Amino acid sequence: METKMSLQLKDAIQQGLISGLVVLALSVIGLVALFGERDLIAGVFTLGQVFLYAVPAAMAFSLAGKLKAGKQSQALLFGLVVGVVTALPLILLVILATSVDIRQYLVNVSPALIDHLTYNQGVVVGSLMLIVVMGLLGVVAAGLQLLPNHIKRGILSGLIWTLGIGLFSEILSSRIRDFFGAAVIQYIFKSKALVAWVAGLIFILVTSLTIWQQQRKSHKTETARILTTEQQKKLQWAKFGGGAVLLLVLPLLLGTYLSEVMNNVGIYILMGMGLNIVVGFAGLLDLGYVAFFAIGAYTMAILTTQGQLGISNLTFWTALPICVLAAVSAGVMLGIPVLRMRGDYLAIVTLGFGEIIRILALSDLLKPYIGGAQGVLQIPKPSIGSLSLIKPEQLYYVILGGVLLATFVSWRLRDSRLGRQWMAMREDEDVAEAMGINLVNTKLLAFAIGAGFSGLSGAIFASKLTSIFPHSFDLLKSIYVLCLIIVGGIGSLPGVVVGALVLIGLPELLREFAEYRMLMYGALLIVMMLAKPEGFWPSAVMRRELHAHQDEASPETAGSD
């Protein structure tokens, strides 16, 4: 028992050192001091303190979650150890910065940073306060893990919502001002931060609502048995109707800027739905997916532009099916030579295909037809009769229609005979072929349908911007789309939406933080992939596969002590 206890204590010290080094790095590169000036809760909590406290709290919370039931005292002790050890590297930095001039080497170790780390109380008192605060933080985080699940989730949801609203206060305040006037803002926000009593109210409301929802879920099965089939259908239709109404009125709630952000997210959702079929359903790694996006965009541009490159001056709606057909044809052309390739070899070939399309668009060979480096200009916006859909709020509905169509088709294909063939092929091509699945047709259909969705998004993209250039179709776009389906959950349709919101929408909302937004964004992705490797909203199959070893180990764990 003592040996086991010592091993767990050693693990706590190790977690604390890792946490301390991470926080030390965040301090040295300037995040703690810089964002210490940005309040989330006015006069109470800053964004810099999030960087200072989030890592040790997460470490202590995670460590406590690994302990077995009935060892609460140990969990609190280990949380204390994590917090105290985290403070040690920071105290060394404070002592070093006050003893020696190290700003010539570490320019961000400023007096403002030292004041933040010592709470403006001097080196000795401030260092002691830092140890106490970090230790208490570790104890509270570890103790949170010991609460019942519904209460734990409620508190975490309350914290996330409260800090999130404080983080995006600038955008939210502008929308509230548009609806209720400037007089209301002073009661909710103060200098880009939540007023303290409002933050407390939000925390209490979200926590209470989450706890109520969790308790309601525990009785959901019993309630479902009570409801008749007809009542359950009516409930589902009511939820569907509420969601449809929300989607229809969303531009009115968001305004011009956020509607533009949602339009960009929608285009990536369209691409993600297509790549999800190729990678998520069929298991074919495609790194040249942007090629179909470019083909759809250039086809729309050439068919509709009013400039000298135009060949027919078609309307957006007339050209749209032609763009999809062109992308589908390109998907079949790519699929034929790579039918026997798998894994890394397939990825390299598709990567080459994407680069070929980009270089051709940039080349002088096709310049008389598609504009070369100058691109294609004067592409008209979509129009309905005499109404031209110029504003982002209007174009939103075109993109929404495309997303709903792609989602419906993907949903129907997932559970169809073809969808099951794709998934069988994803698991093992040899076994799938032995069971009678025609790999040639199955692969070609995956490439063709995925390319069709990408071509549709490219066509809308060209009309949205009214001009396109070759640099808009580089490899990075393919990587973004692949990342969003991984982050959301491979093979999951809701996961594509969530992944696009996180990868495409979130950086736009963080523009307030300039160049640091990508650093914050990257840190979020690292944490997410460590905490939820299956994605934010994984498919049932992927969740079962990734957590199968935990389910197998749980009986043994429960039986051993």
Secondary structure, 3 states (H helix, E strand, C coil): CHHHHHHHHHHHHHHHHHHHHHHHHHHHCCHHHHHHHCEEECCCEEHHHHHHHHHHHHHHHHHHHCCCCCCHHHHHHHHHHHHHHHHHHHHHHHHHHHHCCCCCCCCCCCHHHHHHHHCCCCHHHHHHHHHHHHHHHHHHHHHHHCCCHHHHHHHHHHHHHHHHHHHCHHHHHHHHHHHHCHHHHHHHECCCCECHHHHHHHHHHHHHHHHHHHHHHHCHHHHHHHCCHHHHHHHHHHHHHHHHHHHHHHHHHHHHHHHHHHHHHHHHHHHHHHHHHHHHHCCCCCCCCHHHHHHHHHHHHHHHCCCCCCCCCCCHHHHHHHHHHHHHHHHHHHHHHHCCCCHHHHHHHHHHHHHHHHHHHHCCCCHHHHCHHHCECCCCCCEECCEECCCHHHHHHHHHHHHHHHHHHHHHHHCCHHHHHHHHHHHCHHHHHHCCCCHHHHHHHHHHHHHHHHHHHHHHHHHHHCCECHHHHCHHHHHHHHHHHHHHCCCCHHHHHHHHHHHHHHHHHCHHHCCHHHHHHHHHHHHHHHHCCCCCCCCHHHHHHHCHHHHHHHHHHHHCC
